[in-house]
Amino acid sequence: MARNPVTWLGSPTFPKAAREALQDTQLRQNLRRATGTIRGRREAAVAEMTDWEMLRVAGEQIKDDVLARLDTLLVQLEESVTARGGVVHWARDAEEANRIVLGLCRDEGADEVVKVKSMATAEIGLNEALEAGGVHAVETDLAELIVQLGDDRPSHILVPAIHRNRSEIREIFQRRMGIEVSDEPADLAEAARVYLREKFLTTKVAISGANFAVADTGSIVVLESEGNGRMCLTLPDTLITVMGIEKLVPSWQDLEVFLQLLPRSSTAERMNPYTSVWTGVTPGDGPQRFHLVLIDNGRTSTLEDSVGRQALRCIRCSACLNVCPVYERTGGKSYGSVYPGPIGAILTPQLVGDMRDPQAASLPYASSLCGACFEVCPVRIDIPSVLTHLRAEAVEAKGRTAESIAMAAAAWMFREASRYEKAQKAGSLARFLARDGKITSLPWPGSKWTSSRDVPAPPAESFRTWWRKNRG
Amino acid sequence: MRVKVALFATCLTDTFFPETARAVVRLLERLDCSVEFPLDQTCCGQMHFNTGYREHSKPLARKYTEVFGSYDYVVAPSGSCAGMVREVHPTLGEAPPRTFELAEFLVDVLGVTDVGAWFPHRVTYHPTCHSLRMLGVGDKPLALLRAVKALDLVELPDSTQCCGFGGTFAIKNAETSTAMLADKMRCVLDTGAEVLSAGDNSCLMHIGGGLSRLRTGVRPVHLAEILASTEEDPWLATR
C-alpha cells in the first residue's frame, strides 16, 4: 500500500520540527496575534448562547449515531445522490481517490480546475497528483491561494496562511501575480479578486470538499466566508466533490445543530456568510454533471478503535488549534500534516495507522494535556483522553527503549513504599549537588529540564520521615 | 464534629516539598480535622499513565485504592494528582475513595473560605490546568486567598494559559515547554508580585525553576503554605 499523504513526506518528528519553528520570531508574532484575537472572539460568540452546552451534547450524539450507523447511512447517501442525478465513487485510500478525480478531469478534457477550500483534498494530496497528471488546480480560497502562490504548506485548518502577515502576503502577490500592490487588506483582497475572477469565468471543472452530506436527501453542504466557493459551486459545468465518509448527518434537521456550532466555533460568527447546498443536478441551473468521491483513507480503521473513533466527530472548526498553547508557539507546520494542532495530534496518527512511524508516533506527545481543546470542542471530543490512549499505542509499538526500562523500574519502585523510601533517601543525596539551594545542571535526560529551569535541592528530610519522627 | 481526613501527600510533594505537606497538616488541624498519613502511600501513577505506560499505572491505582479505601475523605495538595485519581483511576478498573484537591475540600466539604490565615506579601495565583479543567475547581483558591489577612492579591494576566509543564512533556518537548514558560513568567513578572502561588507543586517547580534561573526574585509558594500561615506562626521561607 502506498504511504498515506496525510503526513508530508520527510517531515521530522514533532519535537525537532517545533524546535526549529520556535526560532522563527515572525511566525511567533503572527500566531500570537492571530490566535489571541480569534480566541477572544470565539469566547464572546459562544457566551451569547444560553444553550451552548446542550448544542455540544447534541452535536456529539448526532455524530456518534452517524458513526454507529455509517455503513447503512452511506448506502442511503449513495442512493439519494444517484436518484438526483449525481454519480457516487468510492475510494479506499488517497491513491484511489486521486486516480478517480484525475480520470474525471480527463473525461472533461480539463487541464485546469478551480478548487473550493477543502481539507479532504489536501489530505490526499490531490493538487500534486493532478499536477503530475497534467491538470493544474487553482485554489480559490484566499488563504489557500496565498499558500499555493507562496509554494508553501498550510499551517491551520481554517486559516491555512495564519502564519503569514500582510507584508509577507504582499510580497507573494507581487512576485507571483506580477503586480504592484500595497499591504492594505482591501488592496490585497482586490488583487486576489481580479486574479480569480478570470479563473471562475473560464474554468469548466470545479473540485470541492464537503462540510456535511445529508443522507436522506443526498444534499451536500459547504460553508465558507468569501463567496469564492459559491462561484466554484455554481459557474463550472462539472463539479467533483471529495468527502471523507464520516461527514454525514442522517437528516436535514440535524444541520440546525451544526450550522450553529460550526460558525461560532471557527470564525466566531453568529451565522455563516456563504452556506451552499446542492442536491444532485438541477437541469439548467449550476453544474450539469456532479460526482461525489467518498474517501476512507484510514477512517474505517480509526472507527475500529473504541476510544480513538471520537476523532471522527470532528467538524474541522479549528477551535482547538486557536486555544492550544503548543500550537500557538510552534505553528501548524511542525505537525507535518494538513491536520495540525490538538485534533491533528489525534487524527493524523490514526489515519496513518502505523505507530511504528516515528513522526506519527511523536504527535500524541505534542501536548501538555492542559485540556483547553476539550473545553472548546463543539462536538466534545475528549482530546486529552485520546492523546494518552494513543501514547500507550506509541509505547507499545516502540517496544523496549531506555525510557520503557526506566519507566518499568520506576513503577516497580512505586509499588512498594519501602522501595520508594529507599529511592527517596538515595535521591536526597542530590542535595549535595546544589548551590544556593538549587541544582542548575543535570546529566541527560535531566539536562532537558535544566536547560531552562533550576531544580530545587531535595530536602534532607522527606515529609514521611518528618511524619514518622513527629507523628508516627 | 472532627472530620477525619487522610492526606495523600503525592510523591513529588513528599519527596521535594515536605513543607507543603506539613502546611496541609497544620491547616487542616487548625480547622478541626484529624489528619492521618498512611505510610503505605506512594504515587497515583499519573506520570506513567500520561506518558503512555498505562499498564504500569494500573498497580499504582490499585495500591491507591487499597491504601485509602477506608477513608471518607482523602485530600491532596495537587489538582493533577486528585484529577488522576478521580477521572482516570475509574478507567483503570478502580473505584477510588473520595479524593479532593485542597481548595475544593476546604470550600466544598468544610464550607470555609476564611481559614484565619495571615500572609503579608504581594501574591499572584496561577490556577493550574487540571484543577481548572479536570476538577472544575474554579475560583475557589482565589476566594480562599482573598480572605487571607494582609495579603495583596494581584490578578495574573492570561491566568488560564498552561505554564508548559505537562509532566514528561517538559522533557520530551523541552523547547516548546520553555516557550510556554517564558510567556507565563512574563505574565507573573508583569504583576509585580513577590510570591507566585498555585495548588500544584509540579507546575510551581516548573515556573519556579524558570523564575529562579533568571534570578527574578519571585518565589513559588504552594497555596497550602499561604493558608497555613498565621500571625502567631507565620510562613518563613525555608529555602
Interface residues (C-beta under 8 A of the other chain):
Chain A: F14 P15 A18 R19 L22 R28 P325 V326 R329 T330 P364 Y365 A366 S367 S368 L369 C370 G371 A372 F374 E375 T388 R391 A392 E393 A394 V395 E403 S404 M407 A408 A410 A411 F414 R415 E416 A417 Y420 Q424 G427 S428 G437 K438 T440 P445 K448 W449 S451 S452 R453 D454 V455 P456 A457 P458 P459 E461 S462 F463 R464 T465 W466 W467 R468 R471 G472
Chain B: A9 C11 T13 D14 T15 F16 F17 P18 E19 A21 R22 F37 L39 D40 Q41 T42 C43 G45 M47 H48 F49 N50 T51 G52 Y53 R54 H56 S57 P59 L60 K63 C129 H130 L132 R133 M134 T160 Q161 C162 G164 F165 G166 G167 F169 A170 I171 K172 N173 A174 E175 T176 S177 T178 A179 M180 L181 M205 H206 G208 G209 G210 S212 R213 R239
